Amino acid sequence: MAELTVGRLLTSWQLDVPALLLVVALGGLYGWGVRRVRAGGGTWSPARSAAFAVLGLGALVVATMSGLAVYDHVLFWPAAVQNILLDLLAPLGLALGDPLRLAVEALPAGAAARVRRAMTGRVVRLLAFPLVSTALVLATELTVYFTPYFATALRVGWLHELMYLHLLVAGCLFVVPVLTREETLPAWCTHPVRAALVFLDGVIDAVPGVVVMTHGTLIAGAWYLHHHPSWAPDVRQDQQIGGGAMLSIAELVALPFLLALLFQWARAERVQTAALDRHLDEQLAVVPAAAPAPTAVTAAAPASPASAASSAPAAAERVRPWWETEENEVAARIRRQHGEK
């Protein structure tokens, strides 16, 4: 093959039919869902659509059909970049498009209910459980490089395509449930917990790159020694370059992932605060203005001093409004407003 240069890396492309079919299917389904939502009078953010198409599907195309795919059989580092794009970057783009929420909003009520049941089923809940999905991502990367999986995939075309899909699905199992607006995670996975899990995942994602970069044994060494071109760097140096690229991309992807989650957290807090303000305003609208209780004049005989003294606190307690006796946020706000008047 011709010597790999920056120009050839950018301009060399090859057709990958299974990957192209997957891209067309995902893009077509997503576009159909957006049209369904808008036809029904709803709205769908163009930013989400752009993230799904450009970052998600775009990373899938680059990983499987660009110069990385052209040279991945003669150099290790393009294959390493391919795999990390499929494992981390493409899932992030797809998750930012929130396909799960789109499916629920676009499908009829019965189909949407079935989708929700599937998302909350035992198997999906187990695989998408944050600690389990993180372990699956790490195990997938280590299995690819430190078993015969990768070396065999270089020789067997269908297994190579299956490896692509394996990496993509493993990455999506962690990223999509964390970023979706659907309730697919346990109730204790609040936004602070998710932020901590994303930080932990960023640390774990760096492990395969470090291990590959420092590993003493060549990965698929027999294949790359046999197909090593004269213009390429030494095979061991090639592996170190690939491990360094994996580490760099993993850390770069972790930052926008965390920023996206923090943005969702801030947005959820704003929505919750606005809902609470509306609720409090509704409560205040029905609260009567505080006024002294009228004194009734009766012809009854005066009570004894002892009975009057014992009944006075009870009577005073009975005429106190509810916001002075109850302990909750609505009552506290009303007490503050009356204190300011």
Buried (B, 14 or more C-beta within 10 A) or exposed (E): BEEBEEEBBEEBEEEBEBBBEBBEEBBEBBEEBBEBBEEEEEEBEEEBBBBBBEBBBBBBBBBBBBBBBBBBBBBBBBBBBBBBBBBBBBBBBBBBBBBBBBBBBBBEEEEBEEBBEEBBEEEBBEBBBBEBBBEBBBEBBBBBBBEEBBBBBBEEEEBBBBBBEBBBBBBBBBBBBBBBBBEBBEEEBEBEEBBEBBBEBBEBBBBBBBBBBEBEEBBBBEBBEEBBEEEBBEBBEBBBBBBBBBBBBBBEBBEBBBEBBBEBBEEEEEEEEEEEEEEBEEBEEEBEEEEEEEEEEEEEEEEEEEEEEEEEEEEEEEEEBEBEEEEEEBBEBBBEEBEEE
